[in-house]
Amino acid sequence: METVQKAEKKPSMHEVVMRQFNETADAMNLQADVRKILSITHNEIVVNFPVKMDNGAVEIFTGYRVQHNNVLGPFKGGLRYHSTIDIDDARALAMWMTWKTALAGLPYGGAKGGIKIDPRNYSLGELERITRRFTFALGDNIGPEHDIPAPDVNTNEQTMAWMADTYMSTKRPAERSMNRHVVTGKPVGFGGLEGRDRATGFGVYLSLRLAFKKRNETLAGKKFIVQGFGNVGYWASHFMVNDGAILIAVQDAHATLTNANGINVENLFDHSKPRKGSIKGFEGAEEMTPADFFGMDCDIVIPAALGNQITGENAHKIKASVVAEGANGPTDIDGEKILLANNITIIPDILCNSGGVIGSYFEWLQNRSGEVWHLDEIMARIEKKFTENYLKVDAIAEEANRDFRTAAYMLALSRIETAYTQRGIFP
């Protein structure tokens, strides 16, 4: 019995990111001092705060914000509302954000956080009070030139609007408008960026288009499956289908659906929206056994839900030639080994889903400069920046004979290493 339990234990996300970091640091002979600095987090903030519920009762909530590294610029990263988030997850996600922003060539560091909560159990009014109280509890640990949160799992532009308004309300009247860019991912009417909602999914789509272009192929007719049908899963599917690909299966926490002839993405989105994102009950597809999802006969797998979904237990089932990581850390160490051994290309999270942080950067710039950019201009900027990064990683992978994740890490870590070499260590 004890042996079975040990075999089934999955590595934590922090163990995964540290393994990835250490293997790349060895491969590129990263400077020892820089390696020491990057192996730990800069700040770890845990706040417990009370909120009055609709029924008058008071509940205590726990929130986290982990700031990993800011040698390249202010901390940047999302906030997720999920019942499983803890300080260990926040550490891992913050480190991934450091690599992601460095890889994207942005003047940011990495941070992540959230609240241990299942938002489905709370009314809109309660979620607003929880968000505002969390923002107040974080205080000056966030700021437009210090740490800039963004949406993540179960948070959205409304969450960001509440955060920004709360933070701005704590400043002197003359300073309030100067602090709107304390968060990104805001509604367009409140300083948000047109296209920010689709930026992450657009990046996932671009990475796949570029991957198949190198094979002298297009996405037309390619069959793909998506795990998670939130913001990233929906928009990735939207762009894929518009380019001729066929969505044959979708999985979320409530159901696993399939249709060999193709699932109508827009109809599924319209179905899920009033159901708090759940795809269950959609009439345009049939339910299937969840355990069979990753074994579907397809060309592309897009994990766009949570971490550690592709593991040593299910990776061998994957028949696709490409796995595009829309989520953060969806493939664990053992799962990755199996995929690579089976010659399956993995487009790593720090590259594949970086369209979101690229979009966030443009929103931040827009707020700082007082300009307003339009959708076509923004999408062109995101595509240009993302494509440049992808091609640089592809070139390193080819020249160094490395897989895509190692190549992406090598580029990200080399940029951070250069910053420390040029700046020095104080004092």
C-alpha positions as CSV (number, residue, x, y, z in Angstrom):
1,M,0.0,0.0,0.0
2,E,2.8,2.4,0.9
3,T,4.6,1.7,-2.4
4,V,1.4,2.5,-4.4
5,Q,1.0,5.8,-2.6
6,K,4.6,6.8,-3.4
7,A,4.2,5.9,-7.0
8,E,1.1,8.0,-7.3
9,K,2.5,11.1,-5.7
10,K,3.0,13.9,-8.2
11,P,5.8,16.4,-7.9
12,S,4.6,19.9,-6.9
13,M,4.7,22.7,-9.4
14,H,7.6,24.2,-7.4
15,E,9.6,21.0,-7.7
16,V,8.9,21.0,-11.5
17,V,10.0,24.6,-12.0
18,M,13.2,24.1,-9.9
19,R,14.1,20.9,-11.8
20,Q,13.6,22.8,-15.1
21,F,15.7,25.7,-13.8
22,N,18.5,23.5,-12.4
23,E,18.8,21.4,-15.5
24,T,19.1,24.5,-17.7
25,A,21.5,26.2,-15.4
26,D,23.7,23.1,-15.6
27,A,23.4,23.0,-19.4
28,M,24.4,26.6,-19.9
29,N,26.9,26.9,-17.0
30,L,24.9,29.7,-15.4
31,Q,27.1,31.9,-13.1
32,A,27.0,30.4,-9.6
33,D,26.0,33.7,-7.9
34,V,23.2,34.4,-10.3
35,R,22.0,30.8,-9.8
36,K,21.9,31.3,-6.0
37,I,19.8,34.5,-6.4
38,L,17.3,33.0,-8.9
39,S,16.8,29.8,-6.9
40,I,14.9,31.8,-4.2
41,T,12.1,34.3,-4.1
42,H,12.6,38.0,-3.2
43,N,9.4,38.4,-1.1
44,E,6.6,36.1,0.1
45,I,3.5,37.9,1.3
46,V,0.6,36.1,3.1
47,V,-2.4,38.1,4.3
48,N,-5.4,36.9,6.3
49,F,-8.3,39.3,6.1
50,P,-12.0,39.3,7.2
51,V,-14.9,40.0,4.8
52,K,-18.6,40.3,5.7
53,M,-20.8,38.0,3.6
54,D,-24.3,38.7,2.2
55,N,-25.9,37.0,5.2
56,G,-24.0,39.2,7.7
57,A,-21.5,36.5,8.7
58,V,-17.8,37.2,8.6
59,E,-15.4,34.9,6.8
60,I,-11.6,34.9,7.0
61,F,-9.7,34.5,3.7
62,T,-6.1,33.8,2.9
63,G,-4.3,35.6,0.1
64,Y,-0.8,35.3,-1.3
65,R,1.6,37.4,-3.4
66,V,5.1,36.0,-4.1
67,Q,7.6,38.3,-5.8
68,H,10.4,36.3,-7.3
69,N,12.9,38.6,-9.0
70,N,12.9,42.2,-10.3
71,V,16.4,42.7,-11.8
72,L,14.8,43.5,-15.2
73,G,12.0,45.7,-13.9
74,P,8.8,45.7,-11.8
75,F,7.3,42.5,-10.6
76,K,4.6,41.3,-13.0
77,G,2.1,38.4,-12.8
78,G,-1.4,37.2,-12.4
79,L,-3.7,36.6,-9.4
80,R,-5.8,33.5,-9.4
81,Y,-8.8,32.6,-7.3
82,H,-8.7,28.9,-6.7
83,S,-9.3,26.5,-3.8
84,T,-6.0,24.7,-4.3
85,I,-3.6,27.7,-4.4
86,D,-1.0,27.9,-1.7
87,I,2.4,29.5,-1.1
88,D,4.2,26.7,-2.9
89,D,2.2,27.1,-6.0
90,A,2.6,30.9,-5.9
91,R,6.4,30.4,-5.7
92,A,6.5,28.2,-8.8
93,L,4.2,30.5,-10.8
94,A,6.2,33.6,-9.8
95,M,9.4,31.9,-11.0
96,W,7.8,31.0,-14.3
97,M,6.8,34.6,-14.7
98,T,10.4,35.7,-14.2
99,W,11.5,33.4,-17.0
100,K,8.5,34.4,-19.2
101,T,9.0,38.2,-19.0
102,A,12.7,37.8,-19.6
103,L,12.1,35.5,-22.6
104,A,9.6,38.0,-24.0
105,G,12.3,40.8,-23.7
106,L,10.0,42.9,-21.4
107,P,11.3,45.2,-18.6
108,Y,9.5,43.1,-15.9
109,G,10.3,40.6,-13.2
110,G,8.1,37.8,-12.0
111,A,5.4,37.6,-9.4
112,K,2.2,35.6,-8.8
113,G,-0.5,35.2,-6.2
114,G,-4.2,34.8,-5.4
115,I,-6.8,33.9,-2.9
116,K,-7.6,30.4,-1.6
117,I,-11.2,30.4,-2.7
118,D,-13.7,28.8,-5.0
119,P,-15.4,31.8,-6.6
120,R,-18.4,29.8,-7.6
121,N,-19.5,29.7,-4.0
122,Y,-19.8,33.5,-3.6
123,S,-22.1,36.2,-5.0
124,L,-20.8,39.0,-7.2
125,G,-21.1,41.4,-4.3
126,E,-19.1,39.1,-2.1
127,L,-16.4,38.7,-4.7
128,E,-16.1,42.4,-5.0
129,R,-15.7,42.9,-1.2
130,I,-13.2,40.0,-1.1
131,T,-11.2,41.5,-3.9
132,R,-11.2,45.0,-2.5
133,R,-10.3,43.8,1.0
134,F,-7.4,41.7,-0.5
135,T,-6.1,44.7,-2.4
136,F,-6.2,46.9,0.7
137,A,-4.4,44.2,2.7
138,L,-1.6,44.0,0.1
139,G,-1.2,47.8,0.4
140,D,2.1,49.1,-1.0
141,N,3.3,45.6,-1.8
142,I,1.8,46.3,-5.2
143,G,2.2,49.4,-7.3
144,P,2.4,50.6,-10.9
145,E,6.2,50.8,-10.8
146,H,6.7,48.0,-8.2
147,D,4.4,45.0,-8.7
148,I,1.6,44.9,-11.3
149,P,-1.0,42.2,-11.0
150,A,-3.1,40.8,-13.9
151,P,-5.9,38.3,-14.4
152,D,-5.3,34.6,-14.1
153,V,-7.4,31.5,-13.3
154,N,-11.0,32.6,-12.2
155,T,-10.2,36.3,-12.3
156,N,-11.0,38.7,-15.1
157,E,-11.3,42.4,-16.1
158,Q,-13.9,43.0,-13.5
159,T,-11.6,41.7,-10.8
160,M,-8.8,44.0,-12.1
161,A,-11.2,47.0,-12.2
162,W,-12.1,46.5,-8.5
163,M,-8.4,46.2,-7.6
164,A,-7.3,49.3,-9.5
165,D,-10.2,51.3,-8.1
166,T,-9.4,50.2,-4.5
167,Y,-5.7,50.9,-4.9
168,M,-6.3,54.3,-6.5
169,S,-8.7,55.2,-3.7
170,T,-5.9,54.9,-1.1
171,K,-3.9,57.6,-2.9
172,R,-4.2,61.4,-2.6
173,P,-6.7,62.8,-5.1
174,A,-4.0,64.4,-7.3
175,E,-2.2,61.0,-7.6
176,R,-5.1,58.7,-8.3
177,S,-5.2,58.9,-12.1
178,M,-1.4,58.4,-12.1
179,N,-1.9,54.9,-10.6
180,R,-4.4,53.3,-13.0
181,H,-1.7,51.0,-14.4
182,V,-1.2,49.3,-11.0
183,V,-2.9,46.4,-12.7
184,T,-3.4,45.3,-16.3
185,G,-6.2,43.4,-17.9
186,K,-8.7,46.1,-17.0
187,P,-11.9,46.8,-18.9
188,V,-11.3,49.0,-22.0
189,G,-13.5,51.8,-20.5
190,F,-11.2,51.9,-17.5
191,G,-7.9,52.1,-19.2
192,G,-7.7,48.6,-20.5
193,L,-6.2,47.5,-23.8
194,E,-8.3,46.5,-26.7
195,G,-7.3,42.9,-27.5
196,R,-5.9,42.1,-24.0
197,D,-8.7,39.6,-23.4
198,R,-7.5,37.5,-26.4
199,A,-3.8,38.1,-26.2
200,T,-2.8,34.8,-24.4
201,G,-4.9,32.6,-26.6
202,F,-3.7,34.5,-29.7
203,G,-0.1,33.7,-28.6
204,V,-1.0,30.0,-28.3
205,Y,-2.4,30.1,-31.8
206,L,0.6,31.9,-33.2
207,S,3.0,29.4,-31.7
208,L,1.2,26.6,-33.4
209,R,1.0,28.4,-36.7
210,L,4.7,29.0,-36.6
211,A,5.5,25.4,-35.6
212,F,3.6,24.0,-38.5
213,K,4.9,26.6,-40.9
214,K,8.4,25.3,-40.2
215,R,7.1,21.9,-41.4
216,N,5.8,23.6,-44.5
217,E,2.3,22.9,-43.3
218,T,-0.7,25.0,-42.3
219,L,-3.3,24.5,-39.6
220,A,-6.0,23.8,-42.1
221,G,-7.6,20.5,-41.3
222,K,-5.5,19.9,-38.2
223,K,-7.4,18.2,-35.4
224,F,-6.9,19.6,-31.9
225,I,-8.1,19.1,-28.4
226,V,-8.3,21.7,-25.6
227,Q,-8.2,21.2,-21.8
228,G,-9.8,24.2,-20.1
229,F,-12.3,26.4,-21.8
230,G,-11.7,29.7,-20.0
231,N,-10.3,32.8,-21.5
232,V,-7.2,31.1,-22.9
233,G,-8.9,27.9,-24.1
234,Y,-11.7,29.8,-25.8
235,W,-9.6,32.4,-27.7
236,A,-6.9,29.8,-28.7
237,S,-9.8,27.7,-30.2
238,H,-11.3,30.7,-31.8
239,F,-8.2,31.6,-33.7
240,M,-7.4,28.0,-34.5
241,V,-10.8,27.3,-36.0
242,N,-10.7,30.5,-38.0
243,D,-7.5,29.3,-39.5
244,G,-9.1,26.0,-40.6
245,A,-8.3,23.7,-37.7
246,I,-10.9,21.4,-36.2
247,L,-11.7,21.2,-32.5
248,I,-12.7,17.6,-31.7
249,A,-12.7,17.5,-27.9
250,V,-12.8,19.9,-24.9
251,Q,-12.4,19.1,-21.2
252,D,-13.0,21.2,-18.1
253,A,-13.6,20.4,-14.4
254,H,-17.3,19.5,-15.1
255,A,-17.3,17.5,-18.4
256,T,-15.3,16.1,-21.3
257,L,-16.9,16.6,-24.7
258,T,-16.2,15.3,-28.2
259,N,-17.5,15.6,-31.7
260,A,-15.5,14.0,-34.5
261,N,-16.9,16.5,-37.0
262,G,-15.8,19.5,-35.0
263,I,-17.2,21.4,-32.0
264,N,-18.6,24.9,-32.8
265,V,-16.4,27.1,-30.7
266,E,-18.7,30.1,-30.5
267,N,-21.8,28.0,-29.7
268,L,-19.8,26.3,-26.9
269,F,-18.7,29.7,-25.5
270,D,-22.3,31.0,-25.6
271,H,-23.4,27.9,-23.7
272,S,-20.7,28.1,-21.1
273,K,-20.8,31.8,-20.4
274,P,-24.1,31.9,-18.3
275,R,-22.9,28.7,-16.5
276,K,-19.8,30.2,-15.0
277,G,-17.6,28.7,-17.6
278,S,-18.9,25.1,-17.4
279,I,-19.2,23.2,-20.7
280,K,-21.4,20.5,-19.3
281,G,-24.7,20.0,-21.1
282,F,-23.6,21.4,-24.4
283,E,-25.8,19.8,-27.1
284,G,-23.3,20.1,-29.9
285,A,-21.0,17.3,-28.6
286,E,-21.2,14.0,-26.7
287,E,-19.7,13.4,-23.2
288,M,-16.8,11.0,-23.1
289,T,-14.7,9.3,-20.4
290,P,-12.4,12.0,-18.9
291,A,-9.5,9.5,-18.7
292,D,-9.6,9.0,-22.5
293,F,-9.2,12.7,-23.3
294,F,-5.4,12.9,-23.8
295,G,-5.5,9.8,-25.9
296,M,-7.7,11.3,-28.6
297,D,-6.5,10.8,-32.1
298,C,-5.5,14.4,-33.0
299,D,-2.6,16.5,-34.2
300,I,-2.4,19.1,-31.4
301,V,-3.0,19.1,-27.6
302,I,-3.6,22.4,-25.9
303,P,-3.5,22.1,-22.1
304,A,-5.0,25.4,-21.0
305,A,-6.3,24.7,-17.5
306,L,-4.1,24.0,-14.4
307,G,-0.6,22.7,-13.7
308,N,0.6,19.0,-13.6
309,Q,-2.1,17.7,-16.0
310,I,0.2,15.8,-18.4
311,T,2.1,13.3,-16.2
312,G,4.0,10.0,-16.3
313,E,0.7,8.3,-15.9
314,N,-1.0,9.7,-19.1
315,A,1.7,11.2,-21.3
316,H,2.1,7.9,-23.1
317,K,-1.5,8.1,-24.4
318,I,-0.9,11.3,-26.4
319,K,-0.9,10.7,-30.1
320,A,-0.5,14.4,-31.2
321,S,2.7,15.6,-32.7
322,V,2.6,19.0,-30.8
323,V,1.7,20.0,-27.2
324,A,1.1,23.7,-26.9
325,E,1.2,24.7,-23.2
326,G,-1.6,27.3,-22.8
327,A,-1.5,26.8,-19.0
328,N,1.4,27.4,-16.6
329,G,3.2,24.2,-15.8
330,P,0.8,21.7,-17.3
331,T,3.4,19.1,-18.0
332,D,5.3,17.5,-15.1
333,I,8.9,16.1,-15.3
334,D,8.0,12.5,-16.0
335,G,5.4,13.5,-18.5
336,E,7.8,15.6,-20.4
337,K,10.4,12.9,-20.6
338,I,7.8,10.6,-22.2
339,L,6.7,13.2,-24.7
340,L,10.2,14.0,-25.8
341,A,11.1,10.3,-26.1
342,N,8.1,10.0,-28.4
343,N,9.3,12.9,-30.6
344,I,6.4,15.1,-29.6
345,T,7.2,18.8,-29.8
346,I,6.4,20.8,-26.6
347,I,5.9,24.5,-27.0
348,P,6.7,25.5,-23.4
349,D,4.4,27.7,-21.3
350,I,6.9,30.5,-20.9
351,L,6.8,31.0,-24.7
352,C,3.5,29.6,-25.7
353,N,1.3,31.6,-23.4
354,S,3.4,34.8,-23.3
355,G,1.0,36.7,-25.5
356,G,-0.9,37.7,-22.4
357,V,2.1,39.4,-20.7
358,I,3.1,41.0,-24.0
359,G,-0.4,42.5,-24.2
360,S,-0.2,43.5,-20.6
361,Y,3.0,45.4,-21.3
362,F,1.3,47.4,-24.0
363,E,-1.6,48.2,-21.7
364,W,0.9,49.4,-19.1
365,L,2.6,51.6,-21.7
366,Q,-0.7,52.9,-22.9
367,N,-1.7,54.0,-19.4
368,R,1.7,55.5,-18.7
369,S,1.8,57.6,-21.9
370,G,-1.9,58.6,-21.8
371,E,-2.4,57.2,-25.3
372,V,-5.2,55.0,-26.7
373,W,-4.3,52.2,-29.2
374,H,-6.9,50.4,-31.3
375,L,-7.4,46.7,-31.8
376,D,-5.8,46.2,-35.2
377,E,-2.7,48.1,-34.1
378,I,-2.4,46.1,-30.8
379,M,-2.8,42.7,-32.4
380,A,-0.1,43.6,-35.0
381,R,2.3,44.7,-32.2
382,I,1.6,41.5,-30.2
383,E,2.1,39.3,-33.3
384,K,5.4,41.0,-34.2
385,K,6.8,40.8,-30.6
386,F,5.7,37.2,-30.1
387,T,7.0,36.0,-33.5
388,E,10.4,37.6,-32.9
389,N,10.7,35.7,-29.6
390,Y,9.5,32.4,-31.0
391,L,12.0,32.5,-33.9
392,K,14.9,33.3,-31.5
393,V,14.0,30.2,-29.3
394,D,13.6,28.1,-32.5
395,A,17.1,29.2,-33.6
396,I,18.7,28.3,-30.2
397,A,16.9,25.0,-30.2
398,E,18.4,24.2,-33.6
399,E,21.9,25.5,-33.0
400,A,22.3,23.9,-29.5
401,N,20.3,20.8,-30.4
402,R,18.0,21.3,-27.5
403,D,14.3,20.9,-26.9
404,F,12.1,24.0,-27.0
405,R,11.8,24.4,-23.3
406,T,15.5,24.2,-22.6
407,A,16.1,26.6,-25.5
408,A,13.5,29.1,-24.1
409,Y,15.0,28.8,-20.6
410,M,18.5,29.4,-21.9
411,L,17.5,32.6,-23.7
412,A,15.5,33.9,-20.6
413,L,18.3,33.0,-18.1
414,S,21.0,34.5,-20.3
415,R,19.2,37.8,-20.4
416,I,18.9,37.9,-16.6
417,E,22.5,36.8,-16.2
418,T,23.6,39.7,-18.4
419,A,21.6,42.2,-16.3
420,Y,23.3,41.0,-13.1
421,T,26.7,41.1,-14.8
422,Q,26.2,44.6,-16.0
423,R,24.6,45.9,-12.8
424,G,26.6,44.1,-10.2
425,I,25.4,42.9,-6.8
426,F,24.6,45.7,-4.2
427,P,26.8,46.5,-2.3
